[in-house]
Amino acid sequence: MITVIGANTIDYFSYSKRLPNPGETMVGDEMMIGPGGKGANQAVAAAKLGAPVCWLSKVGELDRYKDMILDGVKKVGIDTSAVEETAGVFCGAGYVMINSETGQNCIIVLHGANKEITPAYIDAHKEKILGAKICMAEFQIPVETAKYALAMAKENGVTTLCNPAPAAAIDDDFLSVIDIITPNEVEARDITGIEVADEKGAAKAAEYFHSRGVKNVVITMGSRGAYVSENGRTKMIPSYQVKAIDTSGAGDCFNGALAYALHEGADLFAAAEYANAAAAVSVCRKGTMDSMPTKEDIEAFLQSVK
């Protein structure tokens, strides 16, 4: 089982031929509302590929769209028995502006009920962590909760995967309980202080993490691909060149697919190659949670690029 401890959001999308400049008001082309949030997206990405997934999170009682999130997660077979509703607050929210010509985006996230995912909540549902093969966490929940949950998992022999997004300070004690860390190039730079503009920079950032006890590092670098470093072996895995229409959720898709492949027994390099393919499919679709591909989608894509 893969246990995902992570956020959910109601995502509000606007599409336009370019992104507005500061102080500018412009008319967009399309808008959409859909379920999302890093944890929910990653859980759905892994579950749609066939992994057994349990999701730990909180939704807001005040939010009229909370059932959109719960329905989106439940319909792919995810165990939501530990998800709780918090009174007096809204769900998290993501406000996403997308350049419809390039697929690039900028996003503002509000935490909402996700702030209530506390160590006490983790304690109340620790059996979901102790029974997992892989435990994942990200930083749209409180960082101290992510650390607490992954430390619990690590202590009990569960493989830990941390997607440190959005970037936040991580102390050495936290890094020591992470088996696999998966920042993108911006998050790697913000955490390590090392510019990650190319493979050389990624190698230096990976060494920073290794020197602090993280054995496995995967740095996603957008259209350049993913830099993977494990036990002295490194490889730059190129991305697939596709016409992106919406890159929102691509990193979550990558992480969920990576976890799925590892759960199925792939090594880190093969898992990252598979995750690259999954992300390539996702950026050709609109939305976040709704863009996550199935195993059949990925197989068809890989056949098309042979």
N, C-alpha and C positions, 0 to 999 in steps of 0.2 A: 504494500500500500504506500502511496505518496500522500503525506499530510502537508497541506499548504496552510500556513498561517499568514493571512494577508487581507488587504483592504478590498472594499467594494465601493464603486461610485456610480452615480447616474451621470452619464456623459452627454454633454450638449455640444453637438458638432455644428460648425458653420464652414461652408466651402466657398472659396472665392479664387479668382484667377491670380491673385497675389495677396500677401498678408499686409495689413494696414501699417503705415508708419506711425510713430508716436504722435498723438494728438489728432490723428486723422480718423474721420468717419467715412466708411465706404459701404456700398451695397453689395451683399454677397449673392451667390447663385443658388444655394441650397442649404437647408438645415435638417438636422436629424437628432433624435434622442434615443439613446440605447444604453444597455447595461455595460459596466466596465469595472475598473479598479484593478490594480496590479495583481493582487492575490486572487481575485475572482477570475481574471483573465488567464493567469497561469494554471489555475486549477482546471478550468475548462479546456485549455490547450492540451493538457496531459490526458484528461478524461476522454476527449473526442478521439484521441489516438488509441484508446483502449486500456489505459492504466486504471486500476482501482484508486480512487482519490477521495480523501476526506478533507473538508475545508472548515477552518476555524475563523470566524469573523463575527462582526456585529452590524446589524442594520438599524436605521433610525425609525422609531415608531411614528414620527410626524410626517414621514415622507410618503407622498401618494404613489411614488414609483417603486417602493421597496419590493413589491411583488414581481416587478420586471427583473430585478436582480435575482431573486430567489428562484423564479421560474426558469431563468436562463441557466442557472447552475444545476437545478434539479433535473432538468430534461436530458442532461447528458450523463445521468447516473451518479452524480457526486453525493457522497454522504454529507448531509447538512445538519445532522442531529445535534451538533454542538453549536450551531449558529444561534445567537441570541438577539433579541430585539431590545433596544435601549429606549426607555421612555424620555420624552421631552426633547429629543434631538432629531435632526434630519440625517439621512444617509450622506456619505461623502459625495462630492460632486466634482466633475471634471469639465472644464470649459475649454474646448478644443477648436482652434482655428487652423484650417487646412488650406494650403495652396493646391488647388485642384490641377494645376499644370505640372507640379513636381511631386506632389504627395507629401511634402514636408509640412511640419506643423509646429505650433507653439501651444502650450497647455498650462492652465492654472488649475491646481487641485486644492479643494477644501476638504479637510479631514472628516468633519461630521462625526458620525458614530464610531468611526475607526479609531478615534482617540481613546475610546473606552475599552479597547483591547489591551488589557492590563496583565501583569504577571499573575494576579489573583484569578483572572479568567483562564489563563493557561493552566494553573494548578487544578482548576475545576474540571478540566478536560484533558488531563495529562495522559490518560489511557490512549487517546487518539494519537499522541506523539510516540509513546513507548511501543505501540503496536505497528509502527510504520517501518518501512525499509529506507525511505528517504523523507527528510523533513525540510521544508522550504520556508523561507521568510523573506520579506522585503521591507522597505522603509516608508511605505505609506501608512504603516502602523507605527506606534512609538518604538524608537530604536531600542529602548531598554527592554521592551517586551520581546522584540526579535532576539536580542541577546539572551534573555532568560530562557526562551523556548529552545533556541538552538543549543545552549549549554546543557539543558535537560536532555535533549536528544543525544548529543555527543556523549554525555556521561553514561548513557544507556545503550551505546553501540549503534545508534541510528546515524546513517550518513546525513550530513548537514549541507545544505545548499543555500547560500545567501546571495540575493540580488540586491545590492546596496543602492537602491533607487527609490526616490530621489537621494542624491548623495548626502551623507552626513558623516560627522566625525566617528571613527571607529577606533576604540582603544585596543591595545595589544591583547588584553584579556579576551575581548570579543573575537579578535582575529584568530586566536588560538583554538576556538571551538568551531571554526568554519572549515569544512573539508573541501568545499568547492565555492569559489567566489566568482560572480559573473557581472562585473561592472561594464558599462559602455565606456567609450574613450573619455567622455567628459567626467563621468563619475570616478574613473580611475585617476584622472588628473587631480580632481578635487580632493580625493582621499590621500593620494600619495605625494602630491605636489610636483609630480613629474608630467611634463607635456607628452601626451600620447597622440602624436600626429602621424606616426608611421610605425612600422614593425620594430624599429630600434627603440622607440619610446615605449611601445607596449612591452618589450622585453625587460626594460628597466623597471617599469611599474610592476610587472609580474614578479621580478626579483624582490621588490619591496615587500610584496605579500608573502612570498616564500620565506623571507628572512624573519617573518613574524609568525610563522607556523602554519600558513595556509599551503597545503600540498598541491592543490589543483586550482589553476587560474584560467578563466576564459574571459577575454576582453573583447566585447563586440564593438566593431568599428564601422557600422553602417554599410555603405556600398563597398568598402574595402574588404569586408569579411570579418573573421573572428580569429584572434590570436589565442592559441591554446598552449599552456605550459604545465607539464606534469612530470615530476621526478626527474628533472634534467632533460626531458624530451620536449621539444617545442615545434610548433607548426603554425604557419599562417594559412588559415583555411579560407579561400576566396569565396565571396558571395556570388549568388546567381544574379546575372544582369537582367532585370525585368523592368517593365514600365510601371512604376509605383503610382497608385492613385491615392493612397492614404497609409502613411507609415505609423499611424497611431496603433499602439499595442503590439508592434513588431517585436520589441524586446521581450514582452511578456510571452508571446508565442514562442520565441526562441527558448526561453527558460522552461516553459512547460514541456516543449518537445524534447529538450535536453534531458529533463528529469525522466520523461517517459522512456527514452532510449537507454538511459543508465539503468532504470528499473528493469528493463528487459534484458540487461546483461551486456550492452555495448560498452566498449571502452570510451574514454573521454573524447578522443579524437573522432571516432565514428559517430558518437552522439552529437558532437558539435556540427559535423557535416550534415547530419539529418536535421538538426535544429535550423541550420542555415536554409535548407530546402523548405522547411515549414514556414519560416519567416518570409521567404520569397513569395510563397503562395498568399500569405496574409496581407502583404502590402498591395496586392492587386485587388483587394476588396475594401469596401468602406466599413467603418466601425471598428470597435475594439473586440469585445467578446464575440460578436457576431462574425468576425473575420477569421476566427481560428479554424484551421483546416482539419479534415478527417484523414485517416491513413490512406484512404482511396484517393483523396485529393492530392496528397503528396506523391503517391505512386504514379498517378497520371502526369503530374508535373515533371517528375524525374524521367519518365519515358519521353516527354516532349522535348527535353533539352539534351537528350543523348546525341 
